[in-house]
Amino acid sequence: MSNAFADVNRYFERAAAVLNLSREVVEQLVTPYRELRVECTIRMDNGSIRTFTGYRVQHDNSRGPFKGGLRYHPDVDIDEVRALASLMTWKTAVVGIPFGGAKGGISVDPSQLSVFELERLTRKFVAGIHDLIGDSVDIPAPDVNTNAQVMAWIMDEYSKFHGFHPGVVTGKPVDLFGSVGRDEATGRGVVIALEELLRTQAQQLSDATYVVQGFGNVGSHTARILHERGGRVIGIGDHTASFYDTSGLDIPSALAHVKEKRVLAGWTGAPQIQNSEILLKPCDVLIPAALGGVITKDNADKLQCRIIAEGANGPTTPEADEILRHRSITVLPDIFANAGGVTVSYFEWVQNLQQFAWDENKVRVELERVMRNAFRHLNQTAAKHHIDLRTAAFVVAIDRVARATAQRGL
């Protein structure tokens, strides 16, 4: 992986130049507030002992408590976590919710651990960071390879030290003070973002064709909602298999298959293609919704789409972004396009603090309001400065964080 933190900061620098920020302000905004490294030693089911390294980077809290996901992946390192923590600062600011940015991760392949080992690892990690998280301090959430069950373990372990505080994490099971609508929130946010963008081009969701790379939480919900809204999804893929058919895919059938088998491999509802081809197939809208760094300088000139909606975090490298701009491919940047997840996390946190649950309709209505407002600001900023949407998103976010930082004083 290229240096992920440096990549994010390249986007930051471009926006900072538009805002004419001084070097001292830039340095203040780029530098993480706190970085934690925790060695998590657990006993495995076979009696052996293993140590895993966990990280939590708290980037900025000028606009509210630190907020950000926790991922379990063998590639997790401090550099990646720094980059993602920084992105969270800008993401919460661009949609205007009162949080800062943080991120965490444990360097582990969770598929190699039993459920009991994962639980022990999660609890050990919480034991190492519990003094530095909390519903008014830092609020983790699910990310790659973590889910509602992991959040439930975190909440439970935290409560052993600090008592009942369900707002310490979001993305919890609904039975344990989670919010309805949280599972689909990121995917639904991607669809709302696309709807707003297409509207500026006098089009509707049903006028376009879509390819979704990644069929986990974000990709599957995005594909489902697009399909329900009349969009023609012509390509889907995960790490096990990819499918493409210009006449449109039977998304409910694919979802049913994944619900049973957990992966797309073995689905027979459409012609299968190589995984490496899924990003390169002709479509109106390409939605990378898996891991970061998939659109690079090596494939950016081969893409056959006119819009990219970034469902994943950091799917496009800066070099690729340059190529896409030259090719006039419109990019809905990750810090806006996939902010539906953190927005509904905010709603969950609000419900936890008030100890008053919302119904699904209220969650969806409020998500629409936040995403549509954010797009309006984004679009106006892009037009005002004659810049692309990614730079505009960073301009909106950095301006808000810089003003909050200045008003708080040193």
RODO-515568 format. One record per residue (C-alpha): x negated, y negated, z; residue number from 1. Coordinates in steps of 0.2 Angstrom, whole numbers, plus 5000, padded with zeros to 4 digits. Layout:
<sites>
SITE      u      v      w     n
SITE      X      Y      Z   NUM
...
</sites>
This chain:
<sites>
SITE      u      v      w     n
SITE   5000   5000   5000     1
SITE   4994   4983   4996     2
SITE   4992   4971   5012     3
SITE   5010   4969   5016     4
SITE   5008   4955   5028     5
SITE   4997   4945   5015     6
SITE   5011   4949   5002     7
SITE   5025   4941   5013     8
SITE   5013   4926   5016     9
SITE   5011   4923   4998    10
SITE   5030   4920   4996    11
SITE   5029   4910   5012    12
SITE   5015   4899   5005    13
SITE   5025   4895   4989    14
SITE   5040   4889   4999    15
SITE   5029   4879   5011    16
SITE   5022   4870   4996    17
SITE   5039   4865   4991    18
SITE   5043   4859   5008    19
SITE   5026   4850   5010    20
SITE   5022   4858   5027    21
SITE   5006   4853   5035    22
SITE   4993   4867   5038    23
SITE   4995   4866   5056    24
SITE   5014   4869   5055    25
SITE   5011   4883   5042    26
SITE   4998   4892   5054    27
SITE   5010   4890   5068    28
SITE   5025   4898   5058    29
SITE   5015   4912   5051    30
SITE   5006   4918   5066    31
SITE   5016   4932   5076    32
SITE   5020   4927   5094    33
SITE   5016   4944   5102    34
SITE   5010   4961   5096    35
SITE   5012   4977   5106    36
SITE   5003   4994   5103    37
SITE   5009   5009   5113    38
SITE   5001   5026   5114    39
SITE   5016   5038   5116    40
SITE   5010   5055   5123    41
SITE   5023   5069   5123    42
SITE   5024   5087   5126    43
SITE   5030   5097   5111    44
SITE   5042   5111   5111    45
SITE   5028   5124   5109    46
SITE   5020   5117   5125    47
SITE   5006   5107   5116    48
SITE   5003   5089   5119    49
SITE   5003   5076   5105    50
SITE   5000   5057   5105    51
SITE   5009   5045   5093    52
SITE   5006   5027   5090    53
SITE   5020   5015   5092    54
SITE   5020   4996   5087    55
SITE   5032   4981   5091    56
SITE   5028   4964   5083    57
SITE   5038   4949   5090    58
SITE   5035   4936   5076    59
SITE   5046   4921   5081    60
SITE   5059   4917   5093    61
SITE   5062   4898   5090    62
SITE   5080   4901   5084    63
SITE   5085   4915   5097    64
SITE   5079   4932   5104    65
SITE   5068   4942   5093    66
SITE   5077   4954   5082    67
SITE   5072   4968   5070    68
SITE   5072   4987   5066    69
SITE   5062   5001   5072    70
SITE   5056   5014   5059    71
SITE   5049   5031   5061    72
SITE   5037   5035   5046    73
SITE   5020   5042   5044    74
SITE   5014   5026   5034    75
SITE   5019   5014   5049    76
SITE   5004   5003   5053    77
SITE   5002   4986   5062    78
SITE   5000   4977   5045    79
SITE   5017   4984   5038    80
SITE   5025   4980   5055    81
SITE   5018   4962   5055    82
SITE   5025   4959   5037    83
SITE   5042   4966   5042    84
SITE   5043   4956   5058    85
SITE   5039   4940   5048    86
SITE   5053   4945   5035    87
SITE   5065   4947   5049    88
SITE   5062   4929   5055    89
SITE   5066   4922   5038    90
SITE   5080   4934   5035    91
SITE   5090   4929   5051    92
SITE   5086   4911   5047    93
SITE   5092   4912   5029    94
SITE   5109   4918   5034    95
SITE   5110   4906   5049    96
SITE   5112   4918   5064    97
SITE   5104   4914   5081    98
SITE   5090   4926   5081    99
SITE   5071   4926   5078   100
SITE   5061   4940   5070   101
SITE   5053   4956   5076   102
SITE   5049   4974   5070   103
SITE   5044   4990   5077   104
SITE   5038   5007   5071   105
SITE   5031   5024   5077   106
SITE   5018   5032   5065   107
SITE   5027   5049   5064   108
SITE   5035   5060   5051   109
SITE   5052   5063   5060   110
SITE   5056   5078   5049   111
SITE   5042   5088   5057   112
SITE   5049   5085   5075   113
SITE   5064   5093   5083   114
SITE   5078   5083   5090   115
SITE   5072   5086   5107   116
SITE   5054   5080   5102   117
SITE   5061   5064   5094   118
SITE   5071   5060   5110   119
SITE   5056   5062   5121   120
SITE   5046   5051   5109   121
SITE   5059   5038   5108   122
SITE   5061   5037   5127   123
SITE   5042   5037   5129   124
SITE   5041   5022   5117   125
SITE   5054   5013   5127   126
SITE   5045   5016   5143   127
SITE   5030   5007   5136   128
SITE   5040   4991   5130   129
SITE   5055   4990   5141   130
SITE   5048   4974   5150   131
SITE   5047   4965   5133   132
SITE   5064   4969   5126   133
SITE   5081   4965   5131   134
SITE   5098   4957   5126   135
SITE   5091   4940   5128   136
SITE   5073   4944   5123   137
SITE   5071   4956   5109   138
SITE   5084   4967   5102   139
SITE   5079   4982   5091   140
SITE   5090   4991   5078   141
SITE   5089   5006   5066   142
SITE   5078   5006   5051   143
SITE   5069   5019   5040   144
SITE   5072   5036   5048   145
SITE   5081   5030   5064   146
SITE   5099   5030   5067   147
SITE   5113   5027   5079   148
SITE   5108   5042   5090   149
SITE   5090   5035   5092   150
SITE   5098   5018   5097   151
SITE   5108   5027   5110   152
SITE   5093   5035   5118   153
SITE   5084   5018   5118   154
SITE   5099   5010   5127   155
SITE   5100   5024   5139   156
SITE   5081   5024   5143   157
SITE   5082   5005   5145   158
SITE   5096   5006   5157   159
SITE   5086   5017   5169   160
SITE   5075   5002   5171   161
SITE   5087   4987   5170   162
SITE   5105   4993   5172   163
SITE   5119   4992   5160   164
SITE   5114   4981   5145   165
SITE   5121   4989   5129   166
SITE   5116   4973   5120   167
SITE   5097   4978   5121   168
SITE   5099   4987   5104   169
SITE   5111   4986   5090   170
SITE   5117   5000   5077   171
SITE   5123   5011   5092   172
SITE   5136   5024   5090   173
SITE   5154   5016   5091   174
SITE   5158   5027   5106   175
SITE   5143   5019   5115   176
SITE   5147   5000   5112   177
SITE   5142   5000   5094   178
SITE   5152   4990   5081   179
SITE   5164   4997   5068   180
SITE   5157   4992   5051   181
SITE   5139   4992   5056   182
SITE   5135   5008   5045   183
SITE   5140   5000   5029   184
SITE   5135   4983   5033   185
SITE   5119   4981   5023   186
SITE   5127   4989   5008   187
SITE   5142   4979   5009   188
SITE   5131   4963   5011   189
SITE   5122   4968   4995   190
SITE   5138   4969   4985   191
SITE   5144   4952   4992   192
SITE   5128   4944   4987   193
SITE   5129   4952   4969   194
SITE   5147   4946   4968   195
SITE   5142   4928   4972   196
SITE   5128   4928   4960   197
SITE   5139   4936   4946   198
SITE   5152   4922   4949   199
SITE   5139   4909   4945   200
SITE   5137   4918   4928   201
SITE   5156   4918   4925   202
SITE   5156   4937   4928   203
SITE   5164   4949   4940   204
SITE   5157   4965   4948   205
SITE   5167   4976   4936   206
SITE   5158   4967   4921   207
SITE   5141   4975   4925   208
SITE   5132   4992   4926   209
SITE   5122   4997   4941   210
SITE   5107   5008   4945   211
SITE   5104   5012   4963   212
SITE   5087   5018   4968   213
SITE   5088   5026   4986   214
SITE   5103   5035   4992   215
SITE   5101   5033   5011   216
SITE   5112   5022   5021   217
SITE   5110   5006   5011   218
SITE   5110   5014   4993   219
SITE   5125   5026   4997   220
SITE   5136   5012   5004   221
SITE   5131   5000   4990   222
SITE   5135   5013   4977   223
SITE   5152   5017   4985   224
SITE   5158   4999   4987   225
SITE   5153   4995   4970   226
SITE   5162   5010   4963   227
SITE   5177   5005   4974   228
SITE   5177   4987   4967   229
SITE   5177   4993   4949   230
SITE   5158   4992   4946   231
SITE   5151   5005   4934   232
SITE   5136   5014   4943   233
SITE   5126   5023   4930   234
SITE   5111   5028   4939   235
SITE   5107   5035   4957   236
SITE   5092   5043   4965   237
SITE   5084   5048   4981   238
SITE   5067   5056   4984   239
SITE   5073   5073   4979   240
SITE   5083   5070   4963   241
SITE   5089   5056   4951   242
SITE   5104   5055   4939   243
SITE   5109   5044   4925   244
SITE   5124   5043   4914   245
SITE   5129   5027   4904   246
SITE   5147   5032   4905   247
SITE   5147   5030   4924   248
SITE   5144   5042   4939   249
SITE   5157   5051   4950   250
SITE   5150   5042   4966   251
SITE   5163   5050   4978   252
SITE   5157   5067   4972   253
SITE   5139   5062   4975   254
SITE   5143   5056   4992   255
SITE   5152   5072   4996   256
SITE   5137   5082   4991   257
SITE   5125   5071   5001   258
SITE   5136   5073   5016   259
SITE   5135   5092   5015   260
SITE   5117   5094   5009   261
SITE   5109   5077   5016   262
SITE   5100   5075   4999   263
SITE   5105   5072   4981   264
SITE   5095   5088   4975   265
SITE   5107   5101   4969   266
SITE   5121   5089   4964   267
SITE   5127   5094   4946   268
SITE   5139   5079   4943   269
SITE   5127   5070   4930   270
SITE   5112   5073   4919   271
SITE   5096   5073   4930   272
SITE   5081   5063   4926   273
SITE   5063   5061   4933   274
SITE   5062   5051   4949   275
SITE   5049   5040   4941   276
SITE   5062   5035   4927   277
SITE   5076   5028   4938   278
SITE   5069   5011   4940   279
SITE   5066   5010   4921   280
SITE   5083   5014   4914   281
SITE   5094   5001   4905   282
SITE   5107   4993   4916   283
SITE   5113   4975   4921   284
SITE   5109   4976   4939   285
SITE   5095   4986   4947   286
SITE   5096   4989   4966   287
SITE   5080   4996   4974   288
SITE   5087   5002   4991   289
SITE   5073   5014   4997   290
SITE   5056   5009   5003   291
SITE   5045   4994   4999   292
SITE   5032   4991   4985   293
SITE   5041   5001   4971   294
SITE   5042   4987   4959   295
SITE   5024   4983   4955   296
SITE   5013   4975   4941   297
SITE   5012   4992   4933   298
SITE   5031   4994   4930   299
SITE   5038   4976   4931   300
SITE   5036   4973   4912   301
SITE   5045   4990   4908   302
SITE   5061   4986   4918   303
SITE   5077   4985   4908   304
SITE   5089   4975   4919   305
SITE   5094   4957   4920   306
SITE   5097   4956   4939   307
SITE   5088   4964   4953   308
SITE   5096   4965   4970   309
SITE   5084   4970   4984   310
SITE   5093   4982   4996   311
SITE   5076   4988   5003   312
SITE   5064   4977   5012   313
SITE   5049   4971   5001   314
SITE   5053   4982   4986   315
SITE   5044   4970   4974   316
SITE   5026   4965   4975   317
SITE   5021   4947   4972   318
SITE   5012   4952   4956   319
SITE   5028   4960   4950   320
SITE   5038   4945   4956   321
SITE   5028   4934   4945   322
SITE   5031   4945   4930   323
SITE   5050   4946   4933   324
SITE   5050   4927   4934   325
SITE   5042   4925   4917   326
SITE   5054   4938   4910   327
SITE   5069   4928   4917   328
SITE   5075   4943   4927   329
SITE   5085   4935   4942   330
SITE   5080   4943   4959   331
SITE   5092   4942   4974   332
SITE   5078   4943   4987   333
SITE   5078   4955   5001   334
SITE   5079   4942   5015   335
SITE   5096   4937   5008   336
SITE   5102   4952   4999   337
SITE   5100   4965   5013   338
SITE   5104   4953   5027   339
SITE   5122   4961   5030   340
SITE   5114   4973   5042   341
SITE   5107   4961   5054   342
SITE   5122   4950   5052   343
SITE   5134   4964   5058   344
SITE   5120   4968   5071   345
SITE   5123   4950   5077   346
SITE   5142   4954   5078   347
SITE   5138   4969   5088   348
SITE   5127   4960   5100   349
SITE   5141   4946   5102   350
SITE   5154   4960   5106   351
SITE   5142   4968   5119   352
SITE   5139   4951   5128   353
SITE   5157   4947   5128   354
SITE   5162   4966   5132   355
SITE   5176   4963   5119   356
SITE   5177   4974   5103   357
SITE   5182   4968   5086   358
SITE   5192   4978   5073   359
SITE   5184   4982   5056   360
SITE   5194   4969   5047   361
SITE   5187   4955   5058   362
SITE   5169   4962   5055   363
SITE   5171   4962   5036   364
SITE   5179   4945   5036   365
SITE   5165   4937   5046   366
SITE   5152   4946   5036   367
SITE   5159   4939   5020   368
SITE   5159   4921   5027   369
SITE   5141   4922   5033   370
SITE   5135   4930   5016   371
SITE   5145   4918   5005   372
SITE   5139   4903   5015   373
SITE   5121   4908   5014   374
SITE   5122   4911   4995   375
SITE   5129   4893   4993   376
SITE   5115   4885   5003   377
SITE   5102   4896   4993   378
SITE   5110   4892   4976   379
SITE   5110   4873   4980   380
SITE   5092   4874   4986   381
SITE   5086   4883   4970   382
SITE   5095   4870   4959   383
SITE   5089   4855   4969   384
SITE   5070   4861   4968   385
SITE   5071   4870   4951   386
SITE   5065   4886   4959   387
SITE   5069   4904   4959   388
SITE   5081   4912   4972   389
SITE   5067   4920   4982   390
SITE   5057   4904   4984   391
SITE   5074   4896   4988   392
SITE   5078   4908   5002   393
SITE   5061   4906   5010   394
SITE   5063   4887   5008   395
SITE   5080   4887   5017   396
SITE   5073   4899   5031   397
SITE   5057   4890   5034   398
SITE   5065   4873   5035   399
SITE   5077   4880   5048   400
SITE   5063   4888   5058   401
SITE   5051   4873   5056   402
SITE   5064   4861   5063   403
SITE   5068   4872   5078   404
SITE   5050   4874   5082   405
SITE   5047   4856   5080   406
SITE   5062   4851   5091   407
SITE   5056   4863   5105   408
SITE   5039   4855   5105   409
SITE   5023   4863   5109   410
</sites>
